[in-house]
Structure formats: structure tokens, C-alpha cells
Amino acid sequence: MSDDTMRYKVVVNHEEQHSIWFAERALPAGWTETGFSGTREACLEHIAEVWTDLTPKSVRERLGGRAT
């Protein structure tokens, strides 16, 4: 199956890091669905729009919100 016809979903982990996962597969441990799904390209574009601070949540918390 080509990437053009495969469906993906956007997932997030406890560190608020985003990724894509195959829509028809069960999620790996530690990841939850965000509610967005589509083509690989659409999912990656969505992630680029919503995941603007790549600093893991635990680091942001340790820094007291000072991470840029």
C-alpha cells in the first residue's frame, strides 16, 4: 500500500511530543490520540502547526516555563 492511500492519526505522549501512527493499528503504550487523522502529509502539517515548542513537558516544568 502506498503512503498516498494509507491513513494515519496524530498521537501524543506524556511529554507532549507528537508523532503519527497508522490509523488501523493499536497505539503503542504511552501514546494517546489527539483526534486528528488523515494522510501522512496532512498529519505532519497538523503537527507542524500545533507542536511549536519541541521542549519536552518535563523540561519546561523544570525550567518553570522559561523554555523558548
N, C-alpha and C positions, 0 to 999 in steps of 0.2 A: 504494500500500500504506500503510495507517495505521500510526502508531507502535505501536499495541497489538499488531500481529501481526509487526512486524519484530523480528529477533533482533540483539543486539549482543554485543560482547565487551569486557572491560576490558583496556586496554593501558597500558603504562608506558614512559617514555623513560629515557635515560641520567641525567637529573636526578631520577629517581624521581617524576616528575609523572604523574598518572593521567588517563585520558580513556576515552571509549567509542568504538568503531568498529563499523561494520557487519559482522556475522558472516560474510557471504558475500563480502566484499571482501578483497583482499590488503592487508596492513598497509603504511602509508606508511613510508618509510625512517626509521630511528631509533627505531621503536616495537616492543615485543615484547608478546606475550600474557601475561596473568597467570594464565590458566586459569579465570577466571570469565566466564560468559556468561549471557544471559537477556534479559528485556525491558529497555527503556530505563530504566524506573523502578527495576527490580531492580539494574541495573548502577550507576546513580547512588547508590542506597542503599548498595551494597557499597563504592563509592569513599568515601563519607562515613564509613564505619566504619573503613576501613583507611588512608586518607590523612589522618592527623590533623595532620601538620606540613607546611604548604604551602611551606615554605622549600626552594628547590632544593638538591639534594645538594651542588653545588659551593660554595654559600654556607655551608651547615652545616659543610663541611670547612674552609673558610677561617676560620670563626669557632671552630674547634676544638670543635665540639659545643655551643657556648654559645647557639645559636639556640633560641628557645622556640616 
